[in-house]
Amino acid sequence: MKKSIKTEKIYIFIALLVTTIVLGANILKYNITSTDDGYLHLIKVIGVSEIIKIKQFPPIINPGFCNGYAINLFYNPLTTYISLIFGNIFNNYAIGIKLMLFTMLILAMIFMYYFMKKVTNRKDISIVAAIFYVTGSYYLSNIYIRGAIGECAALSFLPLLFLGMYSLFSSDGKSHYFISIGAIGLLLTHNITTLFAFVICIVYVLININKLKDVKIVKKILINIVFIIGITLFFIYPLGLHKISSDYVVFNSELMRTNGENVAKNIIGLKELFLKTNNHEIIFKFNPVQLILFLSSIYCIKYVDKKYKKLYIFSIAFTIICSISAAYTKLWLNMPDIFCIIQFPWRLLGFSGLFISIVSSINLVILLEKVILKNQSKKFNIIFIVIPIAMLSLFLAYKNYYNINIEKNIDEKNITFINNNKNNIRYENINREYLPCKTYKTLYENSEDVYKNKITVLDGDINIETEKKDNLRYEAIINYSKKNTKLEIPFLYYYGYNAYLEKANSEKTKIAINESKSGFLEIEIPKDIENAKLTVEYKTPISYYVVYIISFIMLIYFIIYIVKYKSQI
């Protein structure tokens, strides 16, 4: 018996290793900057690295990018920091991003295997589900074609979130803390995936609403909510602060085209779920092995273990709902604006990939037990059959044409370009979603107004003797200035800037900062002055340090909570 168990583990390890090598080889050899978003992620990682060098903490605003661009404020930070670590180890940030994606691929398999093992207590179902999950066409398109590193990483954490939900409502609740781990991973990788995962979780709660009568379950839900908010506060607080302090492109539905009419234009054709078409480079079709097994649910559903039958039915429903939603125009024309943040309805196929993997892996084992091997001895180990079928799914995924660019030195050339221009990155080189809306509009209406390196006098009378710009600090010696003179300082408008007037007698006056019509800093001289120094500089708000401390304390407390909780069960 021990020998058989050992053999099983070897087979599982080999299957996961082969999957990792086959899929990971493409990640390591292709050019990340040839994907849809790869170049923008590379410039972000390099940009954050430069911020760290000038000892700005947290590293948010890069002074060399477009008059102080908040490159690390609005985008979830986990993938950036992992890429930075790998990039510093190998002295190449493109390799850093690819190793991060490679790591997330491995984690997706491990987390999916662990999820299904907890749910079914069967290694055969779990290993197939893990391989099915990462051999889905959309999952691999996120890596090979889109370079959507945040979305790809978020999909790695989905199994943990639903493991926690399943444990809380359909099992003994002993693994409820995985709700926090999964949700924290989602919040720190991809906002859109987080939003729709939350919606699906709400549906799961409503299905099990009768169990909310149990005070222990409600208590565990509240505990998880506190940990999720507390640990991610360092990210969501600055994000929310900028949401209420001004208007940025990322929050603007008109500029982001996140309204029903625009989102409805981005649906896919229903046939693209079953056939590869020339309409998109992204491959949306289901892996044929998984699709055939999913369709067998009509037969298999009656044999599903009662312990996880509700999850099975739930997964069937959401495989269908998410898939049809990606192709249904009228749905998005009538969708509330908050859900139109998705931009592309086919992003829901990431959830379809999770749920179809759950269903198809369970169906495979049922078919083997009830149809193919029904007359065989019960001692026959199904795992030796399911792994070759999982390998078939891997082979079909590998044979899909993902248009991977493996031309030599493309990434290196882009790294060289960014490094040679890191103190003068222009708007056309960056992701303009993180600009103030006024800057974005001015960029297209009168671009000269956003390419400034000196103070602009908007109104009034002033004589400036000298000006000096150093990183995120601007100094100007003023000979004289009339009261109410308005100046535009060449920094993009973000929270955290301070302005001071200092006279020869060292008297210092703080000046209010507003946003100019171009999305830059605007100040108004409060009174007539002579021979004074104007200083405008970015200083990390004290509140940022506070939320980082809170997040760190909550993380430590969460670890202690898990250790103590596990010791009591």
C-alpha positions as CSV (number, residue, x, y, z in Angstrom):
1,M,0.0,0.0,0.0
2,K,2.8,2.4,0.9
3,K,4.5,1.6,-2.3
4,S,1.3,2.4,-4.3
5,I,0.9,5.7,-2.5
6,K,4.6,6.6,-3.3
7,T,4.1,5.7,-6.9
8,E,1.0,7.9,-7.1
9,K,3.0,10.9,-5.7
10,I,5.7,10.3,-8.3
11,Y,3.2,10.2,-11.1
12,I,1.5,13.4,-9.8
13,F,4.9,15.1,-9.4
14,I,6.0,14.1,-13.0
15,A,2.6,15.3,-14.4
16,L,2.9,18.7,-12.8
17,L,6.6,19.0,-13.7
18,V,5.9,18.2,-17.4
19,T,3.1,20.7,-17.5
20,T,5.3,23.3,-15.9
21,I,8.2,22.7,-18.3
22,V,6.0,22.6,-21.5
23,L,4.0,25.8,-20.7
24,G,6.9,27.5,-18.8
25,A,9.4,27.0,-21.7
26,N,7.4,29.4,-23.8
27,I,7.3,32.0,-21.0
28,L,11.0,31.9,-20.6
29,K,11.9,32.2,-24.4
30,Y,9.3,34.7,-25.7
31,N,9.6,38.5,-25.7
32,I,7.3,39.9,-23.0
33,T,7.4,43.3,-24.6
34,S,5.9,41.8,-27.8
35,T,2.7,41.1,-25.9
36,D,-0.2,43.6,-25.8
37,D,0.7,45.0,-22.3
38,G,4.2,43.7,-21.8
39,Y,6.0,46.9,-22.7
40,L,3.9,48.9,-20.3
41,H,4.6,46.4,-17.5
42,L,8.3,46.5,-18.2
43,I,8.4,50.3,-18.0
44,K,6.4,50.2,-14.8
45,V,8.9,47.8,-13.1
46,I,11.9,49.8,-14.2
47,G,10.1,53.0,-13.2
48,V,9.4,51.6,-9.7
49,S,13.0,50.5,-9.4
50,E,14.1,54.1,-10.1
51,I,11.8,55.4,-7.5
52,I,13.3,53.1,-4.9
53,K,16.7,54.4,-5.8
54,I,15.8,57.9,-4.7
55,K,14.5,56.5,-1.4
56,Q,10.8,57.4,-1.9
57,F,8.6,55.2,0.2
58,P,6.2,54.0,-0.7
59,P,7.5,54.1,-4.3
60,I,4.7,55.8,-6.1
61,I,5.7,58.8,-8.3
62,N,8.5,58.6,-10.8
63,P,10.1,62.0,-11.3
64,G,11.5,61.2,-14.7
65,F,8.3,60.1,-16.2
66,C,6.1,62.9,-17.7
67,N,6.5,65.5,-15.0
68,G,6.2,63.1,-12.1
69,Y,3.9,60.2,-13.1
70,A,2.3,58.0,-10.4
71,I,3.3,54.8,-12.0
72,N,2.8,52.7,-8.9
73,L,-0.4,54.1,-7.4
74,F,-3.4,52.7,-9.3
75,Y,-2.2,49.3,-10.4
76,N,-2.2,46.4,-8.0
77,P,1.4,46.1,-6.7
78,L,2.1,42.4,-6.0
79,T,3.2,41.5,-9.5
80,T,5.4,44.5,-9.7
81,Y,7.3,43.7,-6.5
82,I,7.8,40.1,-7.4
83,S,9.1,41.1,-10.9
84,L,11.4,43.6,-9.2
85,I,12.9,40.9,-6.9
86,F,13.5,38.5,-9.8
87,G,14.7,41.3,-12.0
88,N,17.3,42.4,-9.5
89,I,18.5,38.8,-8.9
90,F,19.0,38.3,-12.7
91,N,19.8,41.9,-13.5
92,N,17.1,41.9,-16.2
93,Y,13.6,43.2,-15.5
94,A,12.1,41.5,-18.6
95,I,13.3,38.2,-17.2
96,G,11.9,39.3,-13.8
97,I,8.4,39.6,-15.2
98,K,8.6,36.3,-17.0
99,L,9.8,34.5,-13.9
100,M,6.9,36.1,-12.0
101,L,4.5,34.7,-14.6
102,F,6.2,31.3,-14.4
103,T,5.8,31.4,-10.6
104,M,2.2,32.3,-10.9
105,L,1.6,29.4,-13.3
106,I,3.1,27.0,-10.8
107,L,1.0,28.5,-8.0
108,A,-2.1,28.2,-10.0
109,M,-1.6,24.5,-10.4
110,I,-0.7,24.0,-6.7
111,F,-3.6,26.1,-5.5
112,M,-6.1,24.4,-7.8
113,Y,-4.8,20.9,-6.7
114,Y,-5.1,21.9,-3.1
115,F,-8.6,23.3,-3.6
116,M,-9.9,20.1,-5.3
117,K,-8.1,17.9,-2.8
118,K,-9.8,19.6,0.1
119,V,-13.2,19.4,-1.6
120,T,-13.1,15.9,-3.0
121,N,-10.4,14.2,-1.0
122,R,-9.2,12.6,-4.2
123,K,-5.8,12.9,-5.8
124,D,-7.0,11.8,-9.3
125,I,-9.6,14.6,-9.5
126,S,-7.3,17.1,-8.1
127,I,-4.3,16.5,-10.4
128,V,-6.6,16.6,-13.5
129,A,-8.2,19.9,-12.3
130,A,-4.9,21.5,-11.7
131,I,-3.6,20.7,-15.2
132,F,-6.9,21.5,-16.8
133,Y,-6.9,24.9,-15.2
134,V,-3.6,26.1,-16.7
135,T,-4.2,24.5,-20.1
136,G,-7.3,26.6,-20.8
137,S,-6.9,28.7,-23.9
138,Y,-7.8,32.0,-22.2
139,Y,-5.5,31.4,-19.3
140,L,-2.6,30.9,-21.6
141,S,-3.6,33.8,-23.9
142,N,-3.3,36.1,-20.9
143,I,0.4,35.1,-20.7
144,Y,1.4,34.5,-24.3
145,I,-0.6,37.1,-26.1
146,R,-2.0,39.8,-23.8
147,G,0.9,40.0,-21.3
148,A,-1.9,40.6,-18.7
149,I,0.3,39.9,-15.7
150,G,-2.1,41.2,-13.1
151,E,-5.1,39.2,-14.5
152,C,-2.9,36.1,-14.8
153,A,-1.7,36.4,-11.2
154,A,-5.2,37.0,-10.0
155,L,-6.4,33.7,-11.6
156,S,-3.8,31.9,-9.4
157,F,-5.6,33.1,-6.2
158,L,-9.2,32.3,-7.3
159,P,-9.0,28.6,-6.2
160,L,-8.0,29.7,-2.7
161,L,-10.9,32.1,-2.5
162,F,-13.4,29.5,-3.4
163,L,-11.8,26.9,-1.2
164,G,-12.4,29.2,1.7
165,M,-16.0,29.8,0.6
166,Y,-16.6,26.1,0.2
167,S,-15.1,25.3,3.5
168,L,-17.2,27.9,5.3
169,F,-20.6,27.0,3.8
170,S,-20.3,23.4,2.6
171,S,-17.7,21.8,4.8
172,D,-16.5,22.1,8.4
173,G,-15.3,25.7,8.1
174,K,-11.8,24.8,9.2
175,S,-10.2,26.3,6.2
176,H,-12.3,29.5,6.2
177,Y,-9.2,31.7,6.4
178,F,-8.4,30.9,2.8
179,I,-11.1,33.4,2.0
180,S,-8.7,36.1,3.3
181,I,-5.7,34.7,1.5
182,G,-7.5,34.4,-1.8
183,A,-9.1,37.8,-1.6
184,I,-5.9,39.5,-0.5
185,G,-4.1,37.9,-3.4
186,L,-6.8,39.1,-5.8
187,L,-6.9,42.7,-4.4
188,L,-3.1,43.0,-4.8
189,T,-3.1,41.7,-8.3
190,H,-6.2,42.7,-10.3
191,N,-9.1,44.9,-9.4
192,I,-11.5,43.8,-12.1
193,T,-11.1,40.1,-11.3
194,T,-11.6,41.0,-7.6
195,L,-14.9,42.8,-8.3
196,F,-16.4,39.9,-10.3
197,A,-15.1,37.3,-7.8
198,F,-16.8,39.2,-5.1
199,V,-20.1,39.1,-7.1
200,I,-19.8,35.4,-7.6
201,C,-19.1,34.9,-3.9
202,I,-22.2,36.9,-3.0
203,V,-24.3,34.6,-5.2
204,Y,-22.7,31.6,-3.4
205,V,-23.6,33.2,0.0
206,L,-27.2,33.8,-1.2
207,I,-27.5,30.1,-2.2
208,N,-26.4,29.2,1.3
209,I,-28.2,32.0,3.1
210,N,-30.0,29.7,5.5
211,K,-26.6,28.9,7.0
212,L,-26.1,32.5,8.1
213,K,-28.3,31.7,11.0
214,D,-25.2,30.1,12.4
215,V,-23.4,32.8,14.5
216,K,-20.1,31.0,14.0
217,I,-20.3,31.4,10.2
218,V,-21.2,35.1,10.4
219,K,-18.3,35.7,12.9
220,K,-15.9,34.0,10.5
221,I,-17.1,36.1,7.6
222,L,-16.6,39.3,9.6
223,I,-13.1,38.1,10.7
224,N,-12.1,37.5,7.1
225,I,-13.5,40.9,6.0
226,V,-11.4,42.7,8.7
227,F,-8.2,40.8,7.7
228,I,-8.8,41.5,4.0
229,I,-9.3,45.2,4.4
230,G,-6.6,45.6,7.1
231,I,-3.9,43.8,5.2
232,T,-4.6,45.5,1.8
233,L,-5.1,48.9,3.4
234,F,-1.7,50.1,2.2
235,F,-2.9,49.8,-1.3
236,I,-6.6,50.6,-1.2
237,Y,-6.2,53.7,1.0
238,P,-4.0,55.8,-1.4
239,L,-6.2,54.5,-4.3
240,G,-9.4,55.7,-2.6
241,L,-7.8,59.0,-1.5
242,H,-7.1,59.8,-5.2
243,K,-10.5,58.7,-6.2
244,I,-12.1,61.4,-4.0
245,S,-9.4,64.1,-4.4
246,S,-9.6,64.6,-8.2
247,D,-10.6,63.0,-11.5
248,Y,-8.2,60.5,-13.0
249,V,-8.6,58.6,-16.2
250,V,-8.7,55.2,-14.6
251,F,-11.9,56.3,-12.7
252,N,-13.5,58.0,-15.7
253,S,-16.0,55.8,-17.5
254,E,-16.0,58.1,-20.6
255,L,-12.3,58.1,-21.1
256,M,-11.9,54.5,-20.1
257,R,-14.9,53.6,-22.3
258,T,-16.4,51.6,-19.5
259,N,-20.0,52.2,-20.2
260,G,-22.5,49.7,-21.5
261,E,-22.4,50.9,-25.1
262,N,-18.6,50.6,-25.4
263,V,-18.3,47.4,-23.4
264,A,-21.0,45.8,-25.6
265,K,-18.8,46.4,-28.6
266,N,-16.1,44.2,-27.2
267,I,-18.0,41.0,-26.9
268,I,-16.9,37.9,-28.8
269,G,-18.9,35.7,-31.2
270,L,-20.4,32.6,-29.5
271,K,-18.6,30.4,-32.0
272,E,-15.3,31.7,-30.7
273,L,-15.9,29.6,-27.6
274,F,-15.6,26.5,-29.7
275,L,-13.5,27.5,-32.7
276,K,-10.4,29.6,-33.2
277,T,-11.3,32.5,-35.5
278,N,-9.3,35.3,-37.2
279,N,-11.3,38.0,-35.3
280,H,-8.8,38.1,-32.4
281,E,-5.3,37.1,-31.6
282,I,-6.5,36.0,-28.2
283,I,-7.7,32.4,-28.2
284,F,-11.1,32.0,-26.4
285,K,-12.1,28.5,-27.4
286,F,-12.4,25.8,-24.7
287,N,-9.8,23.1,-24.6
288,P,-11.6,20.2,-26.5
289,V,-10.8,17.6,-23.8
290,Q,-12.3,19.8,-21.1
291,L,-15.4,20.8,-23.2
292,I,-16.2,17.1,-24.0
293,L,-16.0,16.2,-20.4
294,F,-18.0,19.2,-19.4
295,L,-20.8,18.2,-21.7
296,S,-20.9,14.8,-20.1
297,S,-22.4,16.4,-17.0
298,I,-25.8,15.4,-18.3
299,Y,-24.8,11.8,-17.5
300,C,-22.4,12.4,-14.6
301,I,-24.4,14.7,-12.4
302,K,-26.4,11.8,-10.8
303,Y,-23.1,10.2,-9.6
304,V,-21.5,13.3,-8.0
305,D,-20.7,12.9,-4.3
306,K,-23.4,14.7,-2.3
307,K,-20.7,16.4,-0.2
308,Y,-19.7,18.6,-3.1
309,K,-22.7,18.3,-5.4
310,K,-23.8,21.9,-4.7
311,L,-20.4,23.2,-5.7
312,Y,-20.5,21.0,-8.8
313,I,-23.9,22.4,-9.9
314,F,-22.7,26.0,-9.0
315,S,-19.7,25.5,-11.2
316,I,-21.8,24.2,-14.2
317,A,-24.0,27.2,-13.9
318,F,-21.2,29.8,-13.7
319,T,-19.3,28.1,-16.6
320,I,-22.4,28.7,-18.7
321,I,-23.2,32.2,-17.3
322,C,-19.7,33.6,-17.7
323,S,-19.2,32.1,-21.1
324,I,-22.5,33.4,-22.5
325,S,-21.9,36.8,-20.9
326,A,-18.8,37.1,-22.9
327,A,-20.9,36.9,-26.1
328,Y,-24.2,38.6,-25.2
329,T,-24.5,42.2,-26.4
330,K,-27.9,43.1,-24.7
331,L,-26.6,42.1,-21.3
332,W,-23.9,44.7,-21.3
333,L,-26.1,47.4,-22.8
334,N,-28.2,47.1,-19.7
335,M,-25.5,46.4,-17.2
336,P,-24.9,48.8,-14.2
337,D,-21.9,51.1,-14.8
338,I,-19.9,49.5,-11.9
339,F,-19.7,46.2,-13.8
340,C,-18.8,47.8,-17.1
341,I,-15.4,48.5,-15.6
342,I,-14.6,45.1,-17.1
343,Q,-14.1,46.8,-20.5
344,F,-13.9,43.4,-22.3
345,P,-16.6,40.9,-21.4
346,W,-14.4,38.0,-22.4
347,R,-12.4,38.6,-19.2
348,L,-15.2,36.5,-17.6
349,L,-13.6,33.5,-19.4
350,G,-11.0,33.5,-16.6
351,F,-13.8,32.4,-14.3
352,S,-15.2,29.9,-16.9
353,G,-11.7,28.3,-16.9
354,L,-11.8,27.8,-13.2
355,F,-15.4,26.3,-13.1
356,I,-15.1,24.1,-16.2
357,S,-11.9,22.6,-14.7
358,I,-13.8,21.7,-11.5
359,V,-16.6,20.1,-13.4
360,S,-14.6,18.3,-16.1
361,S,-12.1,16.8,-13.7
362,I,-15.0,15.3,-11.6
363,N,-16.7,14.1,-14.7
364,L,-13.6,12.3,-16.0
365,V,-13.2,10.2,-12.9
366,I,-17.0,9.4,-12.8
367,L,-16.9,8.3,-16.4
368,L,-13.9,6.0,-15.7
369,E,-15.5,4.5,-12.6
370,K,-19.0,4.1,-13.9
371,V,-18.5,3.4,-17.6
372,I,-15.0,2.4,-18.7
373,L,-13.8,0.6,-15.6
374,K,-17.0,-0.5,-14.0
375,N,-16.1,-4.2,-14.2
376,Q,-12.6,-3.7,-13.0
377,S,-11.3,-4.4,-9.5
378,K,-11.7,-1.6,-7.1
379,K,-8.0,-1.8,-6.4
380,F,-7.3,-0.4,-9.9
381,N,-5.8,3.0,-9.5
382,I,-7.6,5.5,-11.8
383,I,-4.8,8.0,-11.4
384,F,-2.7,6.1,-14.0
385,I,-5.4,6.8,-16.6
386,V,-6.4,10.4,-15.7
387,I,-2.9,11.7,-16.0
388,P,-2.5,10.7,-19.7
389,I,-5.8,12.4,-20.4
390,A,-4.6,15.5,-18.6
391,M,-1.5,15.3,-20.7
392,L,-3.7,15.2,-23.8
393,S,-5.2,18.5,-22.6
394,L,-1.7,19.8,-22.2
395,F,-0.7,18.7,-25.7
396,L,-3.8,20.4,-27.3
397,A,-3.0,23.6,-25.4
398,Y,0.6,23.5,-26.5
399,K,-0.5,23.0,-30.2
400,N,-2.7,26.1,-30.1
401,Y,-1.1,28.9,-32.2
402,Y,-0.4,31.7,-29.8
403,N,1.7,33.8,-32.1
404,I,4.6,34.0,-29.6
405,N,7.4,36.3,-30.6
406,I,10.8,34.6,-29.9
407,E,12.9,37.0,-32.0
408,K,16.2,37.6,-30.2
409,N,17.0,40.8,-28.3
410,I,13.6,42.5,-28.5
411,D,13.2,42.7,-24.8
412,E,16.8,43.8,-24.4
413,K,16.4,46.6,-26.9
414,N,13.3,47.9,-25.1
415,I,15.2,47.8,-21.8
416,T,18.0,49.8,-23.3
417,F,15.6,52.4,-24.6
418,I,13.9,52.8,-21.3
419,N,17.1,53.0,-19.4
420,N,18.5,55.6,-21.8
421,N,15.4,57.7,-21.5
422,K,14.3,57.0,-17.9
423,N,14.7,60.7,-17.0
424,N,12.6,61.8,-19.9
425,I,9.9,59.3,-20.6
426,R,7.1,60.9,-22.6
427,Y,3.4,60.4,-22.4
428,E,3.2,58.2,-25.5
429,N,5.5,55.7,-23.8
430,I,3.3,55.1,-20.7
431,N,-0.1,53.8,-19.7
432,R,-2.2,57.0,-19.8
433,E,-4.9,55.5,-17.6
434,Y,-3.2,56.9,-14.6
435,L,-3.0,60.5,-15.7
436,P,-5.3,63.3,-14.4
437,C,-8.3,63.5,-16.8
438,K,-7.4,67.2,-17.5
439,T,-3.9,66.1,-18.6
440,Y,-5.2,63.3,-20.8
441,K,-7.6,65.7,-22.6
442,T,-5.0,68.4,-23.0
443,L,-2.6,65.8,-24.4
444,Y,-4.9,65.4,-27.4
445,E,-6.2,69.0,-27.6
446,N,-3.0,70.9,-27.2
447,S,0.0,68.7,-26.4
448,E,2.4,71.6,-25.9
449,D,0.6,72.4,-22.7
450,V,1.6,69.2,-21.0
451,Y,5.3,69.2,-22.1
452,K,6.6,71.8,-19.6
453,N,9.7,72.0,-17.5
454,K,9.3,75.5,-16.2
455,I,6.8,77.5,-14.2
456,T,4.0,78.9,-16.3
457,V,2.4,82.2,-15.2
458,L,-1.4,81.7,-15.6
459,D,-2.4,85.1,-14.2
460,G,-0.8,88.1,-12.5
461,D,2.6,89.7,-12.4
462,I,5.8,88.0,-11.3
463,N,9.5,88.1,-11.9
464,I,11.4,84.8,-11.4
465,E,15.2,85.0,-11.2
466,T,16.1,81.3,-11.3
467,E,14.3,78.0,-11.4
468,K,15.6,74.5,-10.4
469,K,13.9,71.2,-10.7
470,D,15.4,68.2,-8.9
471,N,13.4,64.9,-8.9
472,L,10.1,65.9,-7.2
473,R,11.3,69.1,-5.8
474,Y,11.0,72.5,-7.5
475,E,12.7,75.7,-6.4
476,A,12.3,79.2,-7.8
477,I,13.9,82.5,-6.6
478,I,11.3,85.3,-7.0
479,N,12.4,88.9,-7.2
480,Y,8.9,90.1,-6.8
481,S,5.3,89.0,-7.3
482,K,1.9,90.7,-7.1
483,K,-0.8,89.3,-4.9
484,N,-3.1,86.6,-6.4
485,T,-0.6,85.7,-9.1
486,K,-1.4,82.2,-10.3
487,L,1.4,79.8,-11.2
488,E,1.4,76.4,-12.8
489,I,4.2,74.1,-11.5
490,P,5.5,71.4,-13.9
491,F,4.4,68.4,-11.8
492,L,1.3,66.3,-12.5
493,Y,-1.4,66.7,-9.9
494,Y,-1.3,63.9,-7.3
495,Y,-1.9,64.0,-3.5
496,G,1.2,64.6,-1.4
497,Y,2.7,67.8,-2.8
498,N,3.5,70.8,-0.6
499,A,4.3,74.4,-1.5
500,Y,6.1,77.0,0.6
501,L,7.2,80.6,0.3
502,E,10.3,81.5,2.3
503,K,11.4,85.1,2.8
504,A,14.9,86.3,3.5
505,N,14.2,86.4,7.2
506,S,13.3,82.7,7.0
507,E,9.6,83.3,7.5
508,K,7.9,80.3,5.9
509,T,4.3,80.4,4.5
510,K,2.5,77.3,3.3
511,I,0.5,77.7,0.1
512,A,-2.5,75.8,-1.0
513,I,-2.2,73.6,-4.1
514,N,-5.0,73.1,-6.6
515,E,-5.2,71.3,-10.0
516,S,-4.6,73.5,-13.1
517,K,-6.6,73.2,-16.3
518,S,-3.8,70.9,-17.6
519,G,-3.8,68.6,-14.7
520,F,-0.7,70.1,-13.2
521,L,-0.1,71.8,-9.8
522,E,-1.5,75.3,-9.5
523,I,-0.7,77.7,-6.7
524,E,-1.7,81.3,-6.0
525,I,0.7,83.8,-4.4
526,P,-1.2,85.0,-1.3
527,K,0.3,88.6,-1.1
528,D,2.7,91.0,-2.6
529,I,6.3,89.7,-2.1
530,E,9.9,90.5,-2.8
531,N,13.0,88.4,-2.7
532,A,11.5,85.1,-1.7
533,K,12.1,81.4,-2.5
534,L,9.3,79.2,-3.7
535,T,9.6,75.5,-2.9
536,V,7.2,72.9,-4.2
537,E,8.0,69.3,-3.3
538,Y,6.5,65.8,-3.0
539,K,6.5,64.4,0.5
540,T,5.0,61.1,1.4
541,P,1.8,61.8,3.4
542,I,2.0,60.7,7.0
543,S,-1.2,58.8,6.5
544,Y,0.6,56.5,4.0
545,Y,3.0,55.4,6.7
546,V,0.1,54.9,9.1
547,V,-1.7,52.5,6.7
548,Y,1.5,50.6,5.9
549,I,2.0,50.1,9.7
550,I,-1.6,49.0,10.0
551,S,-1.3,46.5,7.1
552,F,1.9,45.1,8.5
553,I,0.4,44.6,12.0
554,M,-2.7,43.0,10.5
555,L,-0.5,40.6,8.5
556,I,1.3,39.5,11.6
557,Y,-1.9,39.2,13.5
558,F,-3.4,37.1,10.6
559,I,-0.5,34.7,10.7
560,I,-0.8,34.4,14.5
561,Y,-4.6,33.9,14.1
562,I,-4.1,31.0,11.6
563,V,-1.5,29.3,13.8
564,K,-3.7,29.5,16.9
565,Y,-6.8,28.5,15.0
566,K,-5.1,25.5,13.5
567,S,-3.8,24.4,16.9
568,Q,-7.3,24.4,18.3
569,I,-8.9,22.2,15.7
